[in-house]
């Protein structure tokens, strides 16, 4: 990570010329984006195979391009960076990396939720010499998902020489470190340029304010939760039976009568011990509203987590464009460095390939800032060259991916459609049945987002409160609100818009009851990150100006603020304590210990395949057949942990990716027939059709196929491995 960041720093320093550290904290994300893209493009074009030399060459190319632009622009940014800054920031990054590696080592299992899918994708990429990689659950077709972040993980795995069973968890810790340090840098910079955008910090008090702003922003983005934790102080609820928290308060009178203050505290302690942290992300019925703090705990190295460094890089670029020199406004007038716009467009393409909706989201945020800056000049065609450049760069960077990707979104549907338009379609807009109607109660939205709303509202009030004369209020926007703060106001409004969208419409997928959950998930995740950045800045500025609020104004504000800060800050205590066993048992970061303990025979068979089959070829062409299972189960272990494709994997996932169950059903039937049918002709037919070379008879196969006929595999091939009840047969090519 240090080497990739160092190679990319010449580019990063050009993008963040006015930044306090010349963008050093962002150089790792810049390097991952550029090196990953170059490797991907060369592999997609079949020009270079995916290998250590290609990764080293791509890293060298990034460094060379950066140095070339430094020379052409006569930039002094490299000379201005002090080694002390590099040392401190690298130490800061390593501390964050080490900390979350230690936390993760208390529950390192690569198991549950999306981990099988993510690990399988990475393994498929590692076993691919060119791109797109094969789908390990639907051969011979390529992965039909946004997998650029998985490719980045595979690159780090390949170049480090470590096993994926280690780097999977190391990548999670790396993402945590990137998230914490990059959001810190954004918070620090926002405070540093809040009054003097072009000058360095002039006093220790301003420097301390910037550090506090950075740390608070980093905490909110990386670890904080929402105010749903208020249920820890109530009787709680079970399952999806969500009740208003004010209906679940403890009856303090009865508690006092029974046990006095000890009884009161006992019940509060009981509620805190039974509070389930995952409810904060599934609070609104039939929806998902995750945030980074939850993601780092449950440890899915999934697209929305893998995109976080690129998301923060995009946000930082917008801050630099708006508040740096030359500013966004000056560049919009035709001045400034167009390289930043090209790179931002490239980044939108990378975001699309990493977590599909993130690309359009941050392209939309750019357009909103652009329109906000140029609202009085939008009629001039000349200024539209800026978004045109961004759009072309985004299309160019993502086009090779889009050529092999088929969207599994069937259109945009209206939430709660009128009966007269039910089951109709107007262009891309769908009007489904009237029962496709889900609205979020405002009190639920307040628990999820109210802390951020309060911070922004309080900041606006503090600005107006500082203007004593009524006649000056109209000048607050132009005189008292800085250019950077206007950008943050746009961030805030855009985040509110992201929350409103799922209340009105949703992207249609295959899920019947949770039809808007993915839409709310993808949009709300980005809203949380943007809200956190705005709130970190706002709180530090408000606390710095409380002296002018008056005694009662200060008290009222603190009384309202402190309970909310407590509720969002206590979330990681619940989540980390629950998921990682209260940090009592240290296991290490090797992620397959659970497999070796719970499925020792399967683990031995997987090790044999990796050592004898996969080691003999750089690309896995052999297809195995194993029991297919439902999503989020322990089925399909062999395809996941060897990278060898199987006939069919998690059915609902492939159903989503392939656009219909009709694509999955015949394969599931074929697998069942292979294991249970005594029709040897049919069995041979399916083995040939799917090019099966190995048949697994293990724990899941015996569990699922109760009429399993293992005798026939000895007639169709040769037993090549046995450990306990797990057997692997090599199928004769001449069957």
URFEN-V583475 format. One record per residue. RES is the residue in one letter. OMEGA is omega in radians with two decimals (999 if undefined). Layout:
RES;OMEGA
RES;OMEGA
This chain:
X;3.11
X;-3.10
X;3.11
X;3.10
X;3.13
X;3.12
X;-3.09
X;-3.06
X;3.06
X;3.07
X;-3.11
X;-3.12
X;3.06
X;-3.12
X;-3.06
X;-3.06
X;-3.09
X;-3.07
X;-3.06
X;3.14
X;-3.09
X;3.06
X;-3.08
X;3.14
X;-3.12
X;-3.03
X;3.12
X;3.11
X;3.07
X;3.14
X;3.13
X;-3.14
X;-3.06
X;3.14
X;3.12
X;-3.11
X;3.14
X;3.11
X;-3.13
X;-3.11
X;3.14
X;3.11
X;3.12
X;3.12
X;-3.14
X;3.13
X;-3.11
X;3.11
X;3.12
X;-3.04
X;3.10
X;3.11
X;3.14
X;3.11
X;3.12
X;3.13
X;3.12
X;3.12
X;3.08
X;3.12
X;3.11
X;3.13
X;-3.12
X;3.12
X;3.13
X;3.12
X;3.13
X;3.13
X;3.07
X;-3.13
X;-3.11
X;-3.13
X;-3.10
X;-3.09
X;3.10
X;-3.03
X;3.13
X;3.14
X;-3.08
X;3.13
X;-3.12
X;3.14
X;3.10
X;3.12
X;3.12
X;-3.10
X;-3.11
X;-3.09
X;3.06
X;3.10
X;3.11
X;3.13
X;-3.11
X;3.12
X;3.11
X;3.11
X;-3.13
X;-3.12
X;-3.10
X;3.00
X;3.11
X;3.11
X;-3.10
X;-3.11
X;3.07
X;3.00
X;-3.00
X;-2.98
X;3.02
X;-3.00
X;3.09
X;-3.13
X;-3.03
X;-2.99
X;3.10
X;-3.13
X;-3.09
X;3.12
X;3.12
X;3.09
X;-3.12
X;3.11
X;3.10
X;3.12
X;3.13
X;3.13
X;3.12
X;3.07
X;3.10
X;-3.09
X;0.08
X;-3.14
X;3.14
X;3.04
X;-3.07
X;-3.12
X;-3.13
X;-3.12
X;0.02
X;-3.06
X;3.13
X;3.08
X;3.08
X;-3.08
X;3.11
X;-2.92
X;-3.10
X;3.10
X;3.07
X;3.08
X;3.11
X;3.09
X;3.11
X;3.11
X;3.12
X;3.09
X;-3.10
X;-3.05
X;-3.14
X;-3.10
X;3.14
X;3.11
X;-3.12
X;3.11
X;3.02
X;-3.00
X;3.07
X;3.12
X;3.06
X;3.12
X;3.09
X;3.12
X;3.10
X;3.10
X;3.07
X;-3.13
X;3.10
X;-3.14
X;-3.09
X;-3.07
X;-3.14
X;3.10
X;3.03
X;-3.11
X;3.11
X;3.13
X;3.11
X;-3.09
X;-3.14
X;3.11
X;-3.09
X;-3.09
X;-3.04
X;-3.13
X;-3.09
X;-3.02
X;-3.01
X;-3.07
X;3.08
X;-3.14
X;-3.03
X;-3.07
X;3.12
X;3.14
X;3.11
X;3.11
X;3.11
X;3.10
X;3.14
X;3.12
X;3.12
X;3.10
X;3.12
X;-3.12
X;3.13
X;3.11
X;3.13
X;3.13
X;-3.11
X;-3.10
X;-2.91
X;-2.97
X;-2.99
X;3.09
X;3.11
X;-3.02
X;3.03
X;3.09
X;3.07
X;3.14
X;3.06
X;3.14
X;-3.12
X;3.06
X;3.14
X;3.11
X;-3.10
X;3.08
X;-3.13
X;-3.11
X;-3.09
X;3.10
X;3.09
X;-3.05
X;-3.13
X;3.07
X;-3.05
X;3.11
X;3.03
X;3.05
X;-3.02
X;3.13
X;3.13
X;-3.14
X;-3.14
X;-3.13
X;-3.10
X;-3.02
X;3.14
X;-3.11
X;3.08
X;3.10
X;3.11
X;-3.12
X;3.10
X;3.14
X;3.09
X;3.09
X;3.10
X;3.12
X;-3.14
X;3.12
X;-3.11
X;3.14
X;-3.11
X;-2.99
X;-3.09
X;3.14
X;3.13
X;3.14
X;3.12
X;-3.01
X;3.08
X;-3.06
X;3.09
X;-3.12
X;3.07
X;3.10
X;-3.10
X;3.10
X;-3.02
X;-3.12
X;3.08
X;-3.09
X;-3.12
X;3.12
X;-3.09
X;2.84
X;3.00
X;3.06
X;-3.00
X;-3.05
X;-3.08
X;3.08
X;3.13
X;-3.12
X;-3.05
X;3.12
X;3.14
X;3.06
X;-3.14
X;3.06
X;3.10
X;3.12
X;3.13
X;3.10
X;3.11
X;3.07
X;3.12
X;3.12
X;-3.05
X;-3.01
X;-3.12
X;3.09
X;-0.02
X;-3.08
X;3.10
X;-3.12
X;3.13
X;3.12
X;3.11
X;3.12
X;3.07
X;3.14
X;3.00
X;-3.06
X;-3.11
X;3.11
X;3.13
X;3.14
X;3.08
X;-3.13
X;3.12
X;3.08
X;3.06
X;-3.11
X;3.07
X;3.08
X;3.10
X;3.12
X;3.11
X;-3.12
X;-3.09
X;-3.14
X;-2.77
X;-3.05
X;-3.14
X;3.10
X;3.09
X;-3.13
X;-3.08
X;2.91
X;3.10
X;3.10
X;3.07
X;-3.13
X;3.12
X;3.08
X;3.11
X;-3.14
X;-3.14
X;-3.14
X;-2.99
X;-3.02
X;-3.12
X;-3.09
X;-3.07
X;3.14
X;-3.13
X;-3.11
X;-3.05
X;-3.08
X;-3.10
X;3.08
X;3.13
X;3.09
X;3.09
X;3.10
X;3.12
X;-3.13
X;3.14
X;3.13
X;3.12
X;3.13
X;-3.13
X;-3.07
X;-3.07
X;-3.06
X;3.11
X;3.09
X;-3.10
X;3.14
X;-3.13
X;-3.06
X;3.07
X;-3.06
X;3.08
X;2.99
X;-3.05
X;3.14
X;3.09
X;-3.07
X;3.12
X;3.06
X;-3.09
X;-3.12
X;3.06
X;-3.08
X;-3.09
X;-3.12
X;-3.08
X;3.11
X;3.08
X;-3.11
X;3.06
X;-3.05
X;3.11
X;-3.07
X;-3.12
X;3.03
X;-3.11
X;-3.09
X;-3.06
X;3.12
X;3.01
X;-3.06
X;3.10
X;3.10
X;3.14
X;3.07
X;-3.05
X;-3.11
X;3.05
X;3.09
X;-3.14
X;3.12
X;-3.13
X;-2.96
X;-3.01
X;3.12
X;-3.14
X;3.11
X;-3.14
X;-3.12
X;-3.12
X;3.12
X;3.13
X;3.13
X;3.12
X;3.12
X;-3.14
X;3.10
X;-3.14
X;-3.13
X;-3.14
X;3.12
X;-3.03
X;-3.08
X;-3.12
X;-3.10
X;-3.12
X;-3.07
X;-3.14
X;-3.14
X;-3.14
X;-3.07
X;-3.06
X;-3.03
X;-3.04
X;-3.13
X;-3.12
X;3.12
X;3.12
X;-3.14
X;3.05
X;3.09
X;3.12
X;3.07
X;3.07
X;3.07
X;-3.09
X;-3.14
X;3.12
X;3.11
X;3.07
X;3.10
X;3.13
X;3.11
X;-3.10
X;-3.04
X;-3.13
X;3.06
X;-3.07
X;-3.07
X;-3.13
X;3.06
X;-3.02
X;3.02
X;-3.00
X;-3.00
X;-3.03
X;-3.09
X;3.13
X;-2.97
X;3.12
X;-3.04
X;-3.13
X;3.10
X;3.12
X;-3.14
X;-3.05
X;-3.10
X;-3.12
X;3.13
X;3.12
X;3.07
X;-3.14
X;-3.13
X;-3.13
X;3.08
X;-3.09
X;3.13
X;3.12
X;-3.07
X;3.10
X;3.10
X;-3.05
X;-3.09
X;-3.13
X;3.12
X;3.12
X;-3.12
X;3.10
X;-3.10
X;-3.09
X;-3.14
X;-3.14
X;-3.10
X;-3.03
X;-3.06
X;-3.08
X;3.09
X;3.10
X;-3.11
X;-3.13
X;-3.13
X;-3.10
X;3.11
X;3.11
X;-3.04
X;-2.96
X;3.09
X;3.13
X;3.09
X;3.11
X;-3.06
X;-3.12
X;-3.07
X;-3.08
X;-3.08
X;-3.11
X;3.08
X;3.12
X;-3.01
X;-3.13
X;-3.14
X;-3.08
X;-3.02
X;-3.03
X;3.02
X;3.14
X;3.08
X;-3.11
X;-3.04
X;3.13
X;-3.10
X;-2.99
X;-3.03
X;3.05
X;-2.94
X;-3.06
X;3.11
X;3.11
X;-3.13
X;3.14
X;-3.13
X;-3.01
X;3.13
X;-3.04
X;-3.14
X;3.07
X;-3.14
X;3.12
X;3.13
X;3.10
X;3.09
X;3.13
X;3.11
X;-3.13
X;-3.05
X;-3.05
X;-3.11
X;-3.08
X;-3.12
X;-3.09
X;-3.11
X;-3.13
X;3.11
X;-3.12
X;3.10
X;-3.11
X;-3.14
X;3.10
X;2.99
X;3.13
X;3.13
X;3.07
X;-3.08
X;3.09
X;-3.13
X;3.05
X;3.09
X;3.12
X;3.12
X;3.12
X;3.10
X;-3.01
X;3.12
X;-3.12
X;-2.97
X;2.99
X;-3.04
X;3.10
X;-3.11
X;3.07
X;-3.05
X;3.10
X;-3.12
X;-3.11
X;-2.94
X;-3.07
X;3.10
X;3.13
X;3.05
X;3.11
X;-3.04
X;-3.07
X;3.00
X;3.12
X;-3.13
X;3.12
X;3.13
X;-3.05
X;-3.01
X;-3.13
X;3.14
X;3.11
X;3.10
X;-3.14
X;3.13
X;3.13
X;3.14
X;-3.14
X;-3.08
X;-2.96
X;-3.05
X;3.04
X;3.09
X;-3.07
X;3.13
X;3.13
X;-3.14
X;3.11
X;-3.12
X;-3.11
X;3.10
X;3.10
X;-3.10
X;-3.09
X;3.04
X;-3.08
X;3.09
X;-3.13
X;3.06
X;3.14
X;2.99
X;-3.08
X;-3.04
X;-3.09
X;-3.13
X;3.12
X;-3.13
X;-3.05
X;-3.04
X;-3.08
X;3.12
X;-3.07
X;-3.14
X;-3.05
X;-3.11
X;-3.02
X;-3.11
X;3.05
X;3.10
X;-3.10
X;-3.10
X;-3.06
X;3.05
X;-3.08
X;3.11
X;3.05
X;3.00
X;-3.08
X;-3.13
X;-3.14
X;-3.09
X;3.04
X;3.11
X;3.01
X;-3.05
X;3.12
X;-3.14
X;-3.07
X;-3.14
X;999
